Amino acid sequence: MRLTSHDLRELQILKYYRLVRKWACKTYGLKDADLELLIYLDCKGRFTRQEFIDGTYTYSWDKERWERLRSEGWIEVWRHRNRTTIKYSVFKTSFKCSQLISRIYRILLGEEDMPTSSRSKFYNNKTYTDKVYNKAIDDMIKDKDR
């Protein structure tokens, strides 16, 4: 069975995308552009350094992005180059990254709620922005239960 644009619209999967993206970025210490790039790379499966660079053209320039995502464990080497038969390394998103993206999909589909415990980095009432996001999360949870 093939999904159509009407099917996706009926799912309303993008209704809370901004809120879920903000939660994921704050909780996992990512920038918005980093998260969206990781989603793109996860869809590609395996990629080269050049494909990573090509994927960054639509995002804000960040010279440190590659090294930061690798050192924080979001991107890992799938196959090392050997300078003779394999001319370049091949990379993939890490298990940690795949788990985060799967969790984002589950939240967007309403299969899982966003965390609202006191341990959550995102759900607290310290600033005005936090209060606005808390209200949006509460509305999202109520909307799911309808």
C-alpha positions as CSV (number, residue, x, y, z in Angstrom):
1,M,0.0,0.0,0.0
2,R,1.3,3.4,-0.9
3,L,0.7,6.5,1.3
4,T,-0.7,9.6,-0.4
5,S,-0.5,13.2,0.7
6,H,-4.1,12.9,1.9
7,D,-3.1,9.9,4.1
8,L,-0.3,11.9,5.7
9,R,-2.6,14.9,6.1
10,E,-5.1,12.7,7.9
11,L,-2.4,11.5,10.3
12,Q,-1.6,15.2,11.1
13,I,2.0,14.1,11.7
14,L,3.4,17.6,11.3
15,K,1.0,19.3,13.6
16,Y,3.4,19.3,16.6
17,Y,6.6,19.0,14.7
18,R,8.1,22.3,15.9
19,L,7.3,21.5,19.5
20,V,8.8,18.0,19.3
21,R,11.9,19.4,17.5
22,K,12.4,22.0,20.2
23,W,12.0,19.3,22.9
24,A,14.6,17.0,21.2
25,C,17.1,19.8,20.6
26,K,17.0,21.0,24.2
27,T,16.9,17.5,25.7
28,Y,19.8,16.2,23.7
29,G,21.9,19.4,23.3
30,L,21.5,19.7,19.6
31,K,20.9,22.7,17.3
32,D,17.8,22.7,15.1
33,A,19.9,22.4,12.0
34,D,21.9,19.5,13.5
35,L,18.7,17.5,14.2
36,E,17.3,18.1,10.8
37,L,20.5,17.1,9.2
38,L,20.7,14.0,11.3
39,I,17.2,13.1,10.1
40,Y,18.3,13.6,6.5
41,L,21.4,11.5,7.0
42,D,19.5,8.7,8.8
43,C,17.2,8.5,5.8
44,K,20.2,8.1,3.5
45,G,21.5,5.1,5.5
46,R,25.2,5.2,4.7
47,F,27.0,8.3,3.5
48,T,30.4,9.8,2.7
49,R,31.9,13.0,4.1
50,Q,31.1,14.7,0.8
51,E,27.5,13.6,1.0
52,F,27.4,15.1,4.5
53,I,28.8,18.4,3.1
54,D,26.2,18.3,0.3
55,G,23.5,17.8,2.9
56,T,24.5,20.9,4.8
57,Y,24.0,23.4,2.0
58,T,20.5,24.3,3.1
59,Y,21.5,24.8,6.7
60,S,23.3,27.6,8.5
61,W,27.1,27.4,8.2
62,D,28.8,25.7,11.1
63,K,32.4,24.8,10.6
64,E,32.4,22.6,13.7
65,R,29.3,20.6,12.9
66,W,31.0,17.5,11.5
67,E,33.4,17.0,14.3
68,R,30.8,17.9,17.0
69,L,28.3,15.3,15.7
70,R,31.1,12.7,15.5
71,S,32.6,13.4,18.9
72,E,29.2,13.4,20.6
73,G,28.3,10.0,19.1
74,W,25.6,11.0,16.6
75,I,27.7,9.9,13.5
76,E,30.0,6.9,13.4
77,V,32.2,5.2,10.9
78,W,30.6,2.3,9.1
79,R,33.6,1.4,7.0
80,H,37.1,2.8,7.2
81,R,39.2,3.7,4.1
82,N,42.3,1.7,3.4
83,R,44.0,3.9,0.9
84,T,44.2,1.2,-1.8
85,T,40.9,-0.4,-2.6
86,I,38.6,1.8,-0.5
87,K,39.4,5.4,-1.2
88,Y,37.1,7.0,1.4
89,S,35.4,6.2,4.7
90,V,31.7,5.5,4.8
91,F,29.6,6.8,7.8
92,K,26.2,6.2,9.2
93,T,24.1,7.6,12.0
94,S,24.7,6.0,15.3
95,F,22.3,3.8,17.3
96,K,21.8,6.7,19.7
97,C,20.7,8.9,16.7
98,S,18.4,6.2,15.3
99,Q,16.7,5.8,18.7
100,L,16.2,9.6,19.0
101,I,14.6,9.8,15.5
102,S,12.4,6.8,16.2
103,R,11.3,8.4,19.4
104,I,10.5,11.6,17.5
105,Y,8.3,9.6,15.1
106,R,6.5,7.8,17.9
107,I,5.7,11.2,19.6
108,L,4.5,12.7,16.3
109,L,2.3,9.7,15.7
110,G,0.9,9.9,19.2
111,E,2.3,6.5,20.2
112,E,4.4,8.1,23.0
113,D,3.9,11.2,25.1
114,M,6.6,13.8,25.5
115,P,8.2,13.6,29.0
116,T,6.5,15.8,31.5
117,S,8.3,14.7,34.7
118,S,10.3,17.0,36.9
119,R,13.5,15.4,35.5
120,S,12.7,16.6,32.0
121,K,15.0,19.3,30.8
122,F,12.2,20.7,28.6
123,Y,9.2,20.6,30.9
124,N,9.7,23.0,33.7
125,N,8.2,26.4,34.7
126,K,11.3,28.6,35.0
127,T,10.9,31.1,32.1
128,Y,8.0,32.5,30.1
129,T,9.1,30.4,27.1
130,D,9.1,27.2,29.3
131,K,5.5,28.0,30.4
132,V,4.4,28.5,26.8
133,Y,6.0,25.2,25.8
134,N,4.4,23.4,28.8
135,K,1.0,24.7,27.7
136,A,1.6,23.5,24.2
137,I,2.7,20.0,25.5
138,D,-0.4,19.8,27.7
139,D,-2.5,20.7,24.6
140,M,-0.7,18.1,22.5
141,I,-1.4,15.4,25.1
142,K,-5.1,16.4,25.4
143,D,-5.4,16.5,21.6
144,K,-4.0,12.9,21.4
145,D,-6.6,11.6,23.9
146,R,-9.5,12.9,21.8
